[in-house]
Amino acid sequence: MSTDARAFWVVEPGRGEIRGAALPAPGAGEVRVRALHSGISRGTETLVFRGAVPADQYAAMQAPHQEGDFPAPVKYGYLSVGVVEEGPPALVGRTVFCLHPHQTGYVVPVEAVTVVPDEVPVRRAVLAGTVETAVNAVWDAPPLIGDRVAVVGAGMVGCCVARLLSRVPGVAVTLVDVDPTRVEVAGRLGVGFALPEELQGGSAGGLGGHDLVVHTSATGDGLQLSLDLLADEGTVLELSWYGDSRVELALGGSFHSRRLGIRASQVGSVAAVRRSRYTHAQRLALAVDLLRDPAFDSLLTGESAFEELPAVLPQLVAGTLPAICHTIAY
């Protein structure tokens, strides 16, 4: 017996459509999930939608339950929350998070779902995958008490990192973005806010001298600003994924003499300092638990019905739909 479902596919770069999908009955060790909400991971999913995944990164960027291949047709996404309708009795009726594309329902192994605590609202739970990325980033470059930290880029990842860093005692966090309206989000996250031009100037009057800068804007200007904001021997933790874009940096100045560093952080591997203690599943469960914090609701900035998704992604690509995390309702 199979059950009908519907899924969003990128059918060619810049165009998506909703297609039917037949779901098998769940077997032993599997669950059938009815989707309630999913989130659009704006940076990555707009790159996928545009067909901008570099050919040499096709394997690395494959999502856990992806169907099809880059550049298209491909079913992509990884921020889904739903309710278990069939499966082990202990899971039936429970709200779960799954790294699954945008689809009305799906059958996956039990190990692919993470139970969402009752205290975490369903819509907020779509942020679990992004908070997991933020957790891994903080593990990669943990701040010390008394550090000054800037987070450049107030998108989903940047805001999640800023919120986690704000909870470290004695750490001063500033969220940096070109959009002045993000000051409201920064306030709800409990961190400071600055426009790039307000930070430039260092000891001559700006807010330079940061021990750590986390960069998430996926722009060359943002990465250059991140380097410029560092104190001597400081580190930029680079979380951006640029797709097939090239970036130019001015490294001929004080980059070497000040012993600055750039370090990449990517969620595909558990940070080395925690790899012996945390599996991917345990790291995701930690992220879900951290979503008990209502401050994360400030990232949920818009919602559309599932049927509208083919029209929503072009708007996100064009920037005509301003959003931090735009969610999809089923």
Residue, then its C-alpha position, 0 to 999 in steps of 0.5 A: m500500500s502506498t500513500d500519495a504525497r507532494a514535493f517541491w522540485v527544482v526542475e531547472p535553474g530558476r524554476g520549481e514545481i510541485r510534483g506528486a510522490a508515492l510513499p510506501a508503507p513504513g517497514a520495520g524501523e521506519v516512520r511515516v511523517r506528515a509535514l506541518h512546517s518546513g523552513i527555507s535555508r535561504g543562503t543554500e537553497t537559493l544557490v541550489f535554486r539558481g543552479a549555482v552549486p559548483a560541479d566539484q561540490y555536488a557530492a559534498m552538498q547533497a542533502p540527506h534525503q535529496e532526490g535527483d542531482f544538481p543542478a536539476p531536477v533536484k528535490y532539496g531542503y533539510l528543515s522539516v517538522g511534522v508529526v509521526e502518523e505510523g511507526p513505533p508506538a513510542l513515536v506515533g503522535r510525536t512532533v519530530f524534526c527531520l533533515h528532509p526536503h519540502q514535502t507533505g509527507y515522507v517515510v524515513p528510518v527512525e534514526a532520521v527523526t529527532v523528537v521535538p520537546d513539547e515546550v518547543p513550538v512546531r514552527r520554531a522547530v524548523l530552525a533546528g538544522t540552523v541552530e545545529t550549524a551554530v552549535n558546531a561553529v561555537w565548538d570550532a571557535p569557542p570564545l573566552i570570557g572577556d572576548r569581543v565578538a562580531v557576527v557579520g551577516a544577520g541571516m539565519v546562521g548569523c542570528c543563531v550564532a549570535r544568540l548562542l554567543s550571547r549566553v556565554p558569560g562576559v562575552a560582548v557580541t555585536l551583530v553586523d549587517v547592511d540592513p538597518t532594520r536588523v537592529e530590532v532582531a539583534g535587540r530581541l537576541g540580546v546582542g548589540f548591532a552595528l552597520p558596517e560603516e559604524l565599525q570601520g576605523g579601529s582605534a581611531g573611533g570605530l569598534g575594531g579590536h575583536d578577538l573573534v569575528v564570525h562571517t556568514s554574509a557570503t559576500g567578499d565585502g563581508l569577509q574583508l570587513s571581518l578581517d578588518l575588524l580583528a584584533d592582532e592574531g584574531t580569527v575569522l570563522e567563515l561559515s558562508w558558502y559561496g557556491d560558484s562565486r569568486v571572492e577577492l581579498a586585500l591581503g597585502g596590508s597587515f594581514h601577515s604582520r598582524r597574524l590574522g587567520i581565516r578558518a572554515s566551519q561546516v556542519g557536515s563534520v562534527a567539530a574536532v573538539r567534540r567529535s569523540r563525544y557527539t555523534h551527528a544525531q546527538r548534536l542535532a538533539l542538542a540543537v533541538d533542545l536549545l530551541r526552548d529559548p523563545a528568542f529564536d522566534s525573532l528569526l521567523t519573519g514570514e510564512s507561505a502555504f506549500e502550494e506557493l513555494p514555486a513562487v516564493l523561491p524566485q522572490l527570495v533570490a531576487g530579494t523582493l521577499p525580505a526574510i530571515c527564515h521564511t517558513i512553509a505551512y502544510 
